[in-house]
Amino acid sequence: MPLFTDSKRKELLVRATEIVADEVPVIPLYFYSFSIAMPKDIVYLPRLDQFTLAYNARKAK
């Protein structure tokens, strides 16, 4: 016989996550940034996973 049902387990996990988010200080140690250079006649939407894919580039209007 399980000690907790799935719904009770989920409720407890949500509550524990809220407590940690409220009471544990977070100090960011690293900020990620990157730069992309391209000609003015090309439009490119950069990806956050750092893959540079040709199909994301298009000719500017």
TALINQUI-V337331 format. One record per backbone hydrogen bond with DSSP energy under -0.5 kcal/mol. NH is the residue of the N-H (numbers start at 1). CO is the residue of the C=O. If there is no record, write none. Layout:
# TALINQUI-V337331
nh;co
NH;CO
NH;CO
This chain:
# TALINQUI-V337331
nh;co
9;5
10;6
11;7
12;8
13;9
14;10
15;11
16;12
17;13
18;14
19;15
20;16
21;17
22;18
23;19
24;20
25;23
28;26
32;30
42;39
43;58
45;56
46;44
50;47
53;51
56;53
57;54
58;43
60;41
